[in-house]
Amino acid sequence: MPFARIARGPNRATNSTIHGTLCSTQESGNRMSSISANNLKTQGVSAIAEALSDAPEAMVSVRGKDRFVVMDIAHYRYLRECELTAALAESHADLAAGRYVKESVDAHMKRLAKLK
């Protein structure tokens, strides 16, 4: 299933990067390594290193069910940067579309209190 572009306009390069990342993540999902909890217990960090040698992420299974994902810190930072870039693009799209409220701090706090 292809991913849709996030927004249109001046952020096309950012959107293209995010779109490419999402598609490559989707494609690489079929190649994710797996580590059993037992292997992790007996082999420790070396089991993680081995699983990450051919994939950016590895699934940790407990009693045959996938429970956790591990990755090296560089890949985590890259994904975090992608997440923040996507959030920024979404914020820019909201501003461009007029989906925001300009108000005082007091008015903002009263509006938030009504949401509870």
C-alpha positions as CSV (number, residue, x, y, z in Angstrom):
1,M,0.0,0.0,0.0
2,P,1.7,3.3,-1.1
3,F,1.8,6.2,1.3
4,A,0.2,9.5,0.4
5,R,2.3,12.7,0.2
6,I,2.1,14.7,3.5
7,A,1.4,18.2,2.1
8,R,1.8,20.2,-1.1
9,G,3.6,23.5,-1.6
10,P,7.0,24.8,-0.7
11,N,7.9,21.7,1.4
12,R,8.1,19.3,-1.6
13,A,11.7,18.3,-0.9
14,T,10.8,17.5,2.7
15,N,7.7,15.6,1.6
16,S,9.7,13.6,-0.9
17,T,12.2,12.6,1.8
18,I,9.4,11.6,4.2
19,H,7.6,9.7,1.5
20,G,10.7,7.9,0.5
21,T,11.5,7.0,4.1
22,L,8.0,5.7,4.7
23,C,8.1,3.6,1.5
24,S,11.5,2.1,2.3
25,T,10.4,1.4,5.8
26,Q,7.4,-0.4,4.5
27,E,9.4,-2.4,1.9
28,S,12.1,-3.3,4.5
29,G,9.4,-4.5,6.9
30,N,9.5,-7.9,5.2
31,R,13.2,-8.3,5.9
32,M,13.2,-7.5,9.6
33,S,15.4,-9.8,11.7
34,S,14.0,-11.6,14.7
35,I,15.5,-12.4,18.0
36,S,13.9,-14.7,20.5
37,A,13.9,-13.7,24.1
38,N,15.7,-16.9,24.9
39,N,18.5,-16.0,22.4
40,L,18.7,-12.5,23.9
41,K,18.9,-14.0,27.4
42,T,21.7,-16.4,26.5
43,Q,23.7,-14.4,23.9
44,G,23.0,-10.9,25.2
45,V,24.0,-7.8,23.2
46,S,25.8,-10.0,20.6
47,A,22.4,-11.4,19.6
48,I,21.2,-7.8,18.9
49,A,24.4,-7.0,17.0
50,E,24.1,-10.1,14.8
51,A,20.4,-9.3,14.0
52,L,21.3,-5.7,13.2
53,S,24.1,-6.7,10.9
54,D,21.8,-7.2,7.9
55,A,18.8,-5.0,8.9
56,P,18.3,-1.6,10.5
57,E,15.8,-3.0,13.0
58,A,15.2,-6.3,14.7
59,M,12.1,-7.8,16.3
60,V,12.3,-9.4,19.7
61,S,9.8,-12.2,20.2
62,V,8.6,-13.5,23.6
63,R,7.0,-16.9,23.6
64,G,6.6,-16.7,19.8
65,K,4.9,-13.3,19.7
66,D,6.6,-10.2,18.5
67,R,6.9,-7.8,21.4
68,F,9.7,-5.3,21.0
69,V,11.9,-3.7,18.3
70,V,15.5,-2.9,18.7
71,M,17.7,-0.7,16.5
72,D,21.1,1.0,16.7
73,I,21.1,4.6,18.0
74,A,22.0,6.1,14.6
75,H,18.9,4.6,13.1
76,Y,16.7,5.7,16.0
77,R,18.0,9.2,15.7
78,Y,17.3,9.1,11.9
79,L,13.7,7.9,12.5
80,R,13.2,10.5,15.3
81,E,14.4,13.3,12.9
82,C,11.9,12.0,10.3
83,E,9.1,12.1,12.8
84,L,10.0,15.7,13.8
85,T,10.3,16.7,10.1
86,A,6.8,15.3,9.4
87,A,5.4,17.1,12.4
88,L,6.9,20.4,11.2
89,A,5.5,19.8,7.7
90,E,2.1,19.2,9.2
91,S,2.4,22.4,11.3
92,H,3.3,24.4,8.2
93,A,0.4,22.9,6.3
94,D,-2.0,23.8,9.2
95,L,-0.7,27.4,9.2
96,A,-1.0,27.7,5.5
97,A,-4.6,26.4,5.6
98,G,-5.5,28.7,8.5
99,R,-6.0,25.9,11.0
100,Y,-4.8,27.8,14.1
101,V,-6.1,30.1,16.8
102,K,-4.5,33.4,17.8
103,E,-5.4,34.2,21.4
104,S,-4.0,35.4,24.7
105,V,-2.6,33.0,27.3
106,D,-5.7,33.4,29.5
107,A,-8.1,32.7,26.6
108,H,-6.0,29.7,25.6
109,M,-6.1,28.2,29.1
110,K,-9.8,28.7,29.4
111,R,-10.3,27.0,26.0
112,L,-8.1,24.1,27.1
113,A,-10.1,23.8,30.4
114,K,-13.3,23.3,28.4
115,L,-11.8,20.4,26.6
116,K,-11.4,18.3,29.8
